Each structure stands twice: as C-alpha cells, then as structure tokens.
Amino acid sequence: MKCPFCGTEMLHGYLNCGSTLWSEQKHKRIVLPEGKEKYALHLEKPLLFPHQIESDCCPNCKKIIIDAAGYENNLV
C-alpha cells in the first residue's frame, strides 16, 4: 500500500494494544466513551492480553493507517 500522505510504500504490520479508544476528546484516566461521545474504535482488552490490529505504517512520514470498520464504534 502506498502512503496517501507522501507516496512511500508502507510496511504492513500490527498495532499491539490493550484497552484502546479513538474519540474526538482526550481522556485523562479511564479509556471508556462518555455519554454521547462519538468514537471510531473501542477495544476493551486488559494490558496482560493485548489485541493486535492490522495496520500499515509509513517508514518515511511515520503515519499509521488502520481499518477500524470491524471494531465497535458509534459513528453512524
């Protein structure tokens, strides 16, 4: 896959993570969506049992692209 930002061939790999949340706001302590907060990716895994998300990383501009379509979200 070519990087959409700089055109360099991206490296395919995995983002290894525990509890993860992508949302429009910062969370200081707990990684859980609050109220009607919109989120695109939510994983609830303890740190001792990491989850692997397939992703592509650009070695040039250091951007990581993930397909979050198969994960819990509430964007619709």
N, C-alpha and C positions, 0 to 999 in steps of 0.2 A: 504494500500500500504506500502511495506517495503522500507525504505530509501536505495537507491543504494550506499550510502557512508558508513553507519555504520550498516545497517540491522535492526534498530529500527522501530517499527510500527509508521507510520506518521499520523498526525492529518489532517483531511480534513477540509478545510475552504475557506476563501475568502481573496484575496488581494484587499483592498479597496483603490482606487487611482483616481486621476483626470487625467490630461494630463500626459501620460507616453510614454517613448521611450526607447527600448533596442537597442543599437547600439554598434559598435566597437570603438567609440570615446566618449570622455567626452564633455558635453555641459555645458557651464557656465551660460547661461541666458535663451535662448529660447529652448523649447523641441520640435524641429522640425528637421527632417532629412535635411541635407545639400547636395546639388548637387547629386553625385552618391554614397553617403554613403549607406552602406548596413545596414538594420535594420530587426530585427526579430519580433518586436512587436511595434505597434504605436497606441496609443489611443489619441483622441483629445476630452477630456471632461473637462469642467470648474470645478474648485475646489468645486463650490457650488452643482454640480451634479456628485458625484463620481460614478465610474464604479466599479463593483465587478468582479474579475477574480477568477474562481475556482482554488484552488491550494492545495497542500499538504505541510505541514511543519513538519520537524523533531524536536521533543522536545529535542533530545539529541545533535545533531550537529548544530541545528538552520539553516539548509538549507531549502529553499523553492523551490518547483518544480511546474511550470505552464506549461500547454499545450497551446502554442501560435498559434497553427495551424489555429484557426478560426479568427485570427485578421490580420489586414493589415500588410503586410510585403513585402520586395522585395529581398528575399534571392535567389530566383530561377533565 
